[in-house]
Amino acid sequence: MILRYPTTSFAASYEDLTGGLMVRFENALIKTVQDWSAKRKLRAELSLLSDRELSDIGINPGDIDAIVDGTSDMCKAGKGRRS
């Protein structure tokens, strides 16, 4: 036996009951996972580059984690600038 609930009324009451808290939580969770995935992909792509290629763009292999995490001095100095 399959129970079926009207999606629109459930979604509306779900948001009303939680005051939008769960919706904000879900959005924050989704954003966190998307950010993590983007950082993981960037780290993987930078790790594929040779030392020579990394040197050409001004970084060394030890800087990859700091650059991806945004904690590098290079990232702090470059904030607000576009290339």
KOLBA-596851 format. One record per residue: x, y, z of N, C-alpha, C in turn; residue number from 1. Coordinates in pm, 1 decimal, decimal comma. Example, Ala and Ser with C-alpha at 12.3 -4.5 7.8 and 13.67 -1.06 7.14 Angstrom:
LOLUM_nxx_nyy_nzz_caxx_cayy_cazz_cxx_cyy_czz_resi
LOLUM_1319,0_-569,0_780,0_1230,0_-450,0_780,0_1320,0_-330,0_780,0_1;
LOLUM_1285,0_-225,0_708,0_1367,0_-106,0_714,0_1290,0_3,0_787,0_2;
//
This chain:
LOLUM_nxx_nyy_nzz_caxx_cayy_cazz_cxx_cyy_czz_resi
LOLUM_84,4_-117,1_0,0_0,0_0,0_0,0_89,5_124,2_0,0_1;
LOLUM_69,4_209,7_-95,4_147,0_332,0_-107,2_63,2_449,2_-58,8_2;
LOLUM_119,6_523,0_34,4_52,5_643,2_82,2_97,5_760,3_-2,5_3;
LOLUM_6,5_838,9_-44,8_39,6_955,4_-125,3_-10,8_1080,6_-55,0_4;
LOLUM_79,1_1177,6_-46,6_43,8_1303,8_15,7_48,6_1412,8_-89,7_5;
LOLUM_-43,5_1506,8_-83,8_-36,0_1617,5_-177,9_90,8_1699,2_-150,5_6;
LOLUM_176,2_1705,0_-248,4_306,4_1769,4_-231,2_293,8_1916,4_-195,5_7;
LOLUM_207,2_1987,4_-263,2_198,8_2131,5_-241,0_151,9_2164,4_-99,5_8;
LOLUM_51,8_2095,4_-49,6_4,7_2127,3_84,5_107,1_2085,1_189,9_9;
LOLUM_177,1_1972,9_166,7_279,2_1929,4_261,5_394,1_2029,6_263,9_10;
LOLUM_439,1_2072,0_146,2_550,9_2166,2_139,5_513,7_2298,2_205,6_11;
LOLUM_393,6_2344,0_182,0_351,1_2470,5_241,6_342,9_2457,9_393,3_12;
LOLUM_283,8_2351,3_442,2_271,5_2336,4_586,9_407,1_2307,5_650,4_13;
LOLUM_494,5_2239,2_580,5_628,5_2208,6_629,0_704,3_2338,1_655,1_14;
LOLUM_697,6_2430,3_561,0_766,4_2558,0_578,2_697,8_2641,5_686,0_15;
LOLUM_567,0_2638,5_691,2_494,8_2714,6_793,0_524,8_2662,1_933,4_16;
LOLUM_529,9_2531,6_949,2_553,1_2472,4_1080,4_692,6_2503,0_1133,7_17;
LOLUM_790,2_2507,7_1046,2_927,4_2530,2_1091,3_967,7_2675,9_1081,8_18;
LOLUM_881,3_2761,0_1032,6_913,8_2902,2_1018,7_1024,5_2925,7_916,3_19;
LOLUM_1039,8_2833,1_823,6_1142,7_2846,1_720,9_1279,8_2801,8_767,7_20;
LOLUM_1290,6_2759,3_894,6_1419,5_2718,7_949,9_1476,0_2598,0_874,7_21;
LOLUM_1393,8_2500,3_848,7_1441,5_2380,1_778,9_1480,2_2412,2_635,1_22;
LOLUM_1407,8_2501,7_572,2_1440,8_2540,5_435,0_1577,5_2608,9_432,5_23;
LOLUM_1600,6_2698,1_527,2_1731,4_2765,9_535,9_1841,8_2665,4_566,1_24;
LOLUM_1813,2_2570,4_654,9_1911,0_2466,9_687,9_1943,8_2383,1_564,6_25;
LOLUM_1841,2_2341,1_491,7_1862,0_2260,4_372,0_1942,1_2338,3_267,4_26;
LOLUM_1911,3_2466,5_249,4_1985,2_2548,5_153,3_2130,9_2562,9_195,1_27;
LOLUM_2154,7_2581,9_325,0_2292,2_2593,6_373,8_2367,3_2462,0_355,5_28;
LOLUM_2300,0_2352,0_379,1_2361,7_2220,6_361,2_2396,9_2196,8_214,7_29;
LOLUM_2305,5_2229,7_126,9_2330,5_2213,0_-17,2_2448,5_2299,5_-60,3_30;
LOLUM_2453,1_2424,2_-14,2_2563,6_2513,3_-50,1_2696,4_2459,3_2,3_31;
LOLUM_2695,8_2406,6_124,2_2817,9_2350,7_181,8_2869,4_2233,8_98,9_32;
LOLUM_2780,2_2146,1_58,4_2819,6_2030,9_-23,3_2869,6_2077,0_-160,7_33;
LOLUM_2804,3_2176,1_-220,3_2848,5_2228,3_-350,1_2986,6_2292,8_-339,0_34;
LOLUM_3008,8_2370,4_-232,8_3139,7_2433,1_-211,8_3248,5_2327,1_-192,0_35;
LOLUM_3218,7_2226,2_-111,7_3313,9_2118,4_-87,9_3347,6_2047,5_-218,3_36;
LOLUM_3246,3_2021,7_-299,5_3267,9_1953,4_-426,6_3353,5_2037,6_-521,2_37;
LOLUM_3327,4_2167,3_-525,6_3405,8_2256,1_-612,2_3551,9_2260,8_-566,1_38;
LOLUM_3574,8_2266,7_-435,4_3711,6_2268,0_-383,2_3781,8_2135,9_-412,8_39;
LOLUM_3709,6_2025,8_-399,2_3766,8_1894,0_-427,3_3810,1_1884,1_-572,5_40;
LOLUM_3725,3_1934,0_-663,9_3758,1_1930,9_-806,5_3877,8_2020,3_-838,2_41;
LOLUM_3881,4_2140,4_-778,5_3992,7_2232,6_-801,1_4122,9_2172,3_-750,1_42;
LOLUM_4118,7_2112,4_-631,0_4237,7_2049,8_-573,8_4286,0_1936,8_-665,5_43;
LOLUM_4194,7_1857,5_-717,4_4232,1_1747,4_-806,7_4294,0_1799,6_-936,1_44;
LOLUM_4235,7_1905,3_-992,0_4288,3_1961,0_-1117,0_4426,2_2022,6_-1097,4_45;
LOLUM_4444,4_2096,5_-988,0_4575,4_2155,6_-961,7_4679,5_2047,9_-933,6_46;
LOLUM_4639,4_1939,6_-870,3_4732,1_1831,3_-839,6_4779,6_1758,6_-964,9_47;
LOLUM_4702,8_1766,7_-1072,0_4742,1_1702,2_-1197,7_4850,9_1780,2_-1271,7_48;
LOLUM_4866,1_1908,6_-1237,6_4964,8_1990,9_-1306,4_5106,3_1955,1_-1260,3_49;
LOLUM_5201,1_1966,4_-1352,1_5340,9_1940,6_-1317,4_5396,4_2058,9_-1238,2_50;
LOLUM_5513,5_2038,8_-1177,7_5578,2_2147,2_-1103,5_5605,5_2266,4_-1195,0_51;
LOLUM_5641,9_2238,3_-1317,9_5670,8_2344,4_-1415,3_5544,2_2424,5_-1445,7_52;
LOLUM_5431,6_2355,3_-1466,0_5305,3_2423,2_-1495,8_5257,9_2505,9_-1375,3_53;
LOLUM_5275,1_2450,3_-1256,3_5238,5_2525,3_-1135,6_5327,0_2648,4_-1120,3_54;
LOLUM_5454,4_2632,8_-1151,2_5547,4_2745,4_-1144,5_5507,2_2854,7_-1243,2_55;
LOLUM_5458,3_2815,7_-1359,4_5414,7_2913,0_-1460,0_5300,2_3000,9_-1409,8_56;
LOLUM_5216,3_2946,4_-1323,1_5104,8_3025,6_-1270,4_5137,5_3083,4_-1132,0_57;
LOLUM_5263,3_3064,1_-1088,1_5309,9_3129,7_-966,9_5283,9_3058,8_-836,4_58;
LOLUM_5263,6_2927,6_-840,6_5244,0_2853,4_-715,8_5332,9_2730,1_-714,9_59;
LOLUM_5350,0_2671,8_-598,0_5422,6_2545,4_-589,6_5328,5_2441,1_-531,1_60;
LOLUM_5365,0_2313,3_-543,0_5273,4_2208,0_-497,8_5230,1_2220,6_-352,0_61;
LOLUM_5314,7_2275,8_-266,9_5279,4_2291,3_-126,2_5173,1_2397,0_-100,7_62;
LOLUM_5149,8_2482,8_-200,7_5050,7_2590,2_-186,1_4909,1_2548,3_-224,5_63;
LOLUM_4894,6_2433,2_-286,0_4764,4_2393,9_-342,4_4654,3_2394,5_-237,0_64;
LOLUM_4677,9_2330,0_-122,9_4572,9_2323,3_-20,2_4534,3_2461,6_30,4_65;
LOLUM_4633,4_2547,2_54,6_4604,4_2681,8_105,2_4529,5_2764,6_1,2_66;
LOLUM_4563,7_2747,7_-124,4_4495,7_2822,3_-230,7_4350,9_2776,0_-244,4_67;
LOLUM_4330,7_2646,0_-243,3_4194,4_2591,9_-256,0_4108,5_2634,0_-136,6_68;
LOLUM_4167,9_2632,3_-17,0_4092,9_2670,3_103,4_4076,8_2820,9_118,2_69;
LOLUM_4152,5_2898,2_38,6_4142,2_3042,9_44,4_4221,0_3105,1_158,3_70;
LOLUM_4314,0_3029,1_215,9_4392,0_3079,7_327,9_4531,7_3125,1_287,2_71;
LOLUM_4562,6_3114,9_161,4_4694,6_3154,2_112,1_4709,2_3305,8_112,9_72;
LOLUM_4831,8_3353,8_136,1_4858,5_3497,5_128,3_4827,4_3548,5_-11,4_73;
LOLUM_4848,9_3464,2_-110,4_4820,1_3500,9_-248,9_4670,1_3527,0_-266,7_74;
LOLUM_4588,1_3446,2_-202,3_4442,3_3464,0_-211,8_4398,6_3591,0_-140,4_75;
LOLUM_4457,9_3617,6_-26,0_4420,7_3736,3_51,2_4461,3_3862,7_-21,8_76;
LOLUM_4578,9_3860,8_-83,5_4626,4_3979,2_-156,8_4545,5_4002,6_-282,9_77;
LOLUM_4493,0_3895,6_-342,8_4421,8_3907,7_-469,2_4272,3_3927,0_-455,6_78;
LOLUM_4220,0_3932,4_-334,4_4075,3_3949,7_-318,6_4030,0_4081,4_-378,8_79;
LOLUM_3922,0_4073,8_-451,2_3865,8_4194,6_-509,9_3920,4_4226,5_-647,6_80;
LOLUM_4029,0_4160,4_-686,1_4084,0_4185,1_-819,2_4036,8_4078,0_-915,4_81;
LOLUM_4014,7_4116,4_-1036,7_3976,9_4019,1_-1139,7_4083,2_4017,0_-1246,2_82;
LOLUM_4105,9_3897,4_-1301,2_4204,1_3888,1_-1408,8_4137,2_3889,0_-1542,2_83;
//
